[in-house]
Amino acid sequence: MEVCSLPLSATQRGKLISAGYTSLSSLSSASASDLARDLKISDGEALEILHVASRSSRSDNAEGSHAIINGAQNAWDMLHEESSLTRITTSSADLDNILGGGISCKEVTEIGGVPGIGKTQLGIQLAVNVQIPPHCGGLGGRAIYIDTEGSFMVERALQVAEACIEDMSEYSRFLRKDLQTFQVGLQSKDILENIYYFRVCSYTEQIALVNYLDKFITEHRDVKIVIIDSITFHFRQDFDDLALRTRVLSGMALKLMKVAKNFSLAVVLLNQVTTKHTEGSFQLGLALGDSWSHSCTNRVILYWNGNERCAYIDKSPSLRSASAPYSVTSRGIRNSTSNYKRVKMM
């Protein structure tokens, strides 16, 4: 059960969510004094909140005691399910190749890199490509784009959408094997209308929006990708309490994994880089530390190799570590324009 469902006042629920207590499980290990300190309330009020949470937890467990048994799944079914996972193309064949065909649904994929490497460009490309209709090899879905930095460019999205429509027309003509003009039913206006854009300006708004995704996607079942650009921004600026930050981020990660699994969609988290001191030297690494690296199914690092952009599979339970070049062009993400096209297995 989520904290937003507890019979508490709106103020109390808001304080709980802001402090990272988004579910009953996150409250189960908290003491009254810890809760009072984190929420800046009296010990008595904290104790009452814990009593309400405890009663709701017992009621929830009693009603759902058989759900775990009924929901059991054998390993053979899981293998079949994984083999039939749908994927979203990045528009770069080399990049798709190391990703096993594209960004996978039912999984959380983190994509990080230095400024200017093309993270937002890739996010916009995926928000467009998820709408490619099934007869052109796509999912025919819609996208949710959560912008924490103000970096989403609607003019750029229009450019990518127009290029995608041209590519689909070319693909359809190739399948028809004739030279007749073929009109793709999707227009650039439709593509932009199918991107649900949310601008969040604080970590509390970000937490609230992630908790709202369940309801929104239930009402918009054709959503097939959620992109957060970036997951990091507000959590690097507004937090002095690192333990609290870790708890809030862990709760958010679990929520996003649940959304990806329950709605069979892809969750893509764009991340920034930071400098960390390791063995006497400073190195670049993805932000939020090592604990956050375990919060995603797949981790892709974008980096410069000379003047060429490259992507590297840093972590995945099903993909081999590999790197491949890609380009950011006026039409969007494409194969590298250099002569170096070899996919390197690490």
N, C-alpha and C positions, 0 to 999 in steps of 0.2 A: 504493500500500500504506500502511496505517496503522501508526503506531509500536507500537500494542498487539499487532501481529502479529509483531514482530521477535523473534528468538531471544535475548532478554535476560532478566535477572532482573526479577521483579515490582517491586523497588525502583527499578531503573534506568528501567523503563518509566514508573513513577509520577512520577519526577523529570522525565523528558522531557515528559510531558503537562502537569505543573504549570508548567513553564517555557515552555509554548506550542509545543513541538515535537511536533505531533500526526500529522504525515505525513512520508514520506521526502523530499518536496520541500522541507519546512521545514528539514530537516537538510542538504540538498545544498549550501547556501551558507554553512553554519556552519563556523568553524575550530575546531580542538581547544581553543585557549585560550578562545574565546568560550563554547564548550559547557561547559568546566570551570568558568568563572566563573558561568554561569547555573545550572548544576546543583550547584555547590559540591562538585565532585569533583576528583580529580587529573587532570593533563594526560594521563597514560598511560591512565587509565580512559576519558577522553573520546575519545582517539584510537582505542581499541578499539571503542567504540560507533559511531564514524564508519566504521570498517572493516566492521563487521557491517551497517550501513545501506547501505554502498556495494555489498557483495556481494548483499544482498537486492534492491537496486534493479536491478542488472544481470540478476539472475535473473528479476525481475518483468517487465522490459522484453523479455527474450528470449521469455518465455512469452506475453506479450500484444502482440507486435509487429504482429499482424494485426488486433487488436481495433479500432484506430482506423479502418482502412479499412472493415472490416465494419460499423462503427457509424456511418458517414457518413450524413447526412440532407440531402436537397435542400430548397431554400427553399420550394418549393410544399407539400411535406409539412409543413414547419414552420408555414406560414400556415394550413393546414387544422387542424393541431393546436391552434394558438392560438385559432382561431374556435370550437373545440369545448370550450374549457376550462370546467370546472365551477366554480361559485361558491357561496359560503356567505352566505346573507342575514344582515344585521345586525338585522333586524326594524324598520328604519326605511327606508321607501320612498325618502325624500329622500337618505339616506346611500347606500343601494344605487345610486341613480341616478348619483351622481358616481363611484362605484366600478365602474361598468359592469355592475352587477347583483349586486355583493357582493364579498366577499374571494375572490380568485382562487386556485385550486389550482395547483400546480407553481411557485409564486412565494413569495418572502419579503416580507412586508409589515410595515413598522415603523410603530407607532402611538405617538405621544408627546404629552405635554401636562403642564400643571401639576397639582399634587395636587388631588384633588376634582373633576376634569373628567370622570371616568367611564371611565378606561382599564381598570381591573379589571372594572368593570361590563360593558364591551364584550367583554372576554376571556371572562367567564362566559357572556355571551349567545351568543358564537360556539361555545363548548364545548357548549352545549345545542342550538343551531340546526343544527350539523353532523349531528345525529342525526335530523332531520326525514326521514321516509321518502320514497322517490322518488315515490310516488303523490300526495304533498303538495308536490312540487317541491323536495325536499331530496336529500341524498346518502346518508342512512341509514348514516352512518359513526360512528366513535367519536373521542374527543378525548384528547390528552395535555396535561395542564396542569402546567407546571413553575413552582413558586412559590419565588421567591428572597427575598421580603420577608415572607412570612407573611400576605399580604393576602387570600388566597382564603377566601371565606365560604361554607361548605356550606349554611347556612340560606338565604342569598341564592340559591345555585344551585337549591335546592328551589323557591323562589318563582318563579324564571324558568322552571323546568321545568314547573311546574303551569300557568303562563300560556301556555306554548308548546303544551301539550296542549289547552288550551281553544281556542287559535287554530286548531290543526289540526282539531279537531272542527267548528268553525265553517266552515272552508274546505271540509271534506268534505261538510258539509250543503249548502253553496252549490253544489258540483259536482253533487250528486244532485238539486238543485232540488226537494226535498220537505222536509217537516217531520218526517220520521221521525228518531228518536234514532240517532245514529251514534257508535259507540264506537271511538276510536282505539286500535290495539293496544298502543301505547307507554304506559307508566305512568311516573310521576315516579321511582319506585324504579329502573326500568330506565335512565332517563336518568342518574341519579347513578352507577349501576354502570358506565355506559359512559364515564365520565370517569376516566382513569388519572391520579392525582394524585401528583406527586413534590415533596417539600420539600427544597430544597438550602440549605445553610447556609454555603457558602464557594465561592470561585471554582474551587477544585480539584474540588469535588463537581460544580459546574456543567459544567466541561470534561469530566469523566468521564461524566456523564450524556448530554451531547450526543454523545460518541463511542459511547455504548451504544445510541443511538436506532436505528441500522441493525439491530442484532440484535433489539431489542424490536419494531420495526415489522414486521420479517420474520416474527416469530411472531404478530403481531396485524395482519394485512393490512387489516382494516377501519378502521384509524385514518386519518382524513382531515384532521386538523388538529393541529398542535403549537403550543402557546401558551407563551411564556416571559414571566413577569410578576415582575420586569422583567429585561431582558437586562443592565441597567446596574448594579444595586445593589451587587454584590460587587466589581465592577471600579472603582467610584469610591472604595471604602474601603480596599482591601487592597493597592493598587499605588503604589509610589513611583517605580518604573522605567517611564516612559511608553513607551519603545521596546519593552520586554518586553510591556507591556499591548497595544500596537498589534499585535504579532506574535501574541499569544494570541487576540485578538479577530478578527483576519483569518483565522486558522485555523478558528475557530469559525463564522464567517460562511460560509466556503467549505463547511464540513461541512453546515450547515443548508441551503444552496442545493442541495447534492447530494441531501440527503434529500428536499427538496420535489420535485425533478425526478424522481428515481428511483422514488418511491412515489406520485407524482401527488397530493400532498397540499398543504395550505396551511400555511405557517409564519408565525405572527404574533408579532412581538417588541414588547412594550410597553416604552417608554423614558421616562425622567425628563427634566426640564429642568435647565439650569444657567445661570448668569449669565456672559456673556462681554463683554469690553471691545472695542468696535469703534468706530473713528473718534471717539474722545474721549467715548463714552457707553457705558453698560452696557445690554445687551440680553439677553432670554431666548432661549435656543436649546436644542435637544435635546442631551443629554449625550453624551459620548465623542468630541466634536470632528468636524471636517469629514471626516476620513479615514473615519470610520465611516459617514457618510452614503452612501458608495458601496457599502456592503456589502449593501444591500437592493434588491430590485426596485422596490418602491413605498414611499413615505413619506407618512404621513397625520399631520397636526398637528391636535390638538384644542385649542380655545381658547375663551375667553369673549368674546361680543359683547354687552356690557351684562350683562343677567341671563340671556342665552341661550347655550347650548352650541352650538358650531359645529365642523365638521370641514373641513379644507382639504387638498386633494391637492397636496402640496409637490413631489413627484418621482414620475414614472412614465414608462416608455417607451411606454405605450399609452393612458394616460388624460390628458385635458386638465386643466390646473390649474383647480380649481373648489372652491367651498365650499358647504356646506349645513348647516342647523340640525338638531339632534336633541335629544331629551329622555331623561333617566334617570327612569323611573317605577317604581312598585311592581311592575309587570309586566316590567320590563326596559327595554331600549333601544327607543324608539319615535320617531315623527315629533315635531317640535317642537309644543308645545301653544300656542305664541303665534300671533298672526295673521300673523307674518312667515314665509312658506313659500317665498319665491322662492329658487331655486337660482342663485347668483351665479357666473358664469364670470369667472375672473381674467384 
